[in-house]
Amino acid sequence: MNLPTQSQVFAALRYAGTAAGTIGSVGVLIGLLGPDQSQALVASFQAIINDLIQLFGDTYKFALLAIPVVTVWLAKVGYNSAAPKSQIAAVQALPQAQVTVTDPKLAEGIPGVKVAK
């Protein structure tokens, strides 16, 4: 079994972060759950958070601050991995590949990439 490549890991993180953020945001915005279910869910989350507070102290506050930072980082990782230069570099790194581009700026800094004239 082969390990996933860096591009595959970044793509998975991009989609996982996007899916988690989207599901949470949509659920909150459209009121996916009824009032009784929402109240029970909030009470359950509050109980879990209170248990975590007792277990870890104020570490949960750090986690609450870290979640938006991690979400932004995942978005940046996804954005960078989808950049044309990143894709060209990934393909050019394959031993059997030869990339030819029409824009000379895309070939800058990537050894072996040919520019079509």
Number of C-alpha atoms within 10 A of each C-alpha: 3 4 7 10 10 11 17 12 15 21 18 15 18 21 15 14 19 16 12 11 14 12 12 11 12 11 12 12 9 8 11 11 12 9 10 9 11 14 12 12 13 12 12 12 12 12 12 12 14 14 12 14 14 10 11 11 11 11 11 15 10 9 12 10 10 12 11 12 12 13 18 13 15 21 18 14 17 21 14 15 20 15 10 11 17 16 14 18 18 16 15 18 16 10 7 7 12 13 16 17 14 11 12 13 10 18 19 11 10 15 10 14 21 16 15 10 8
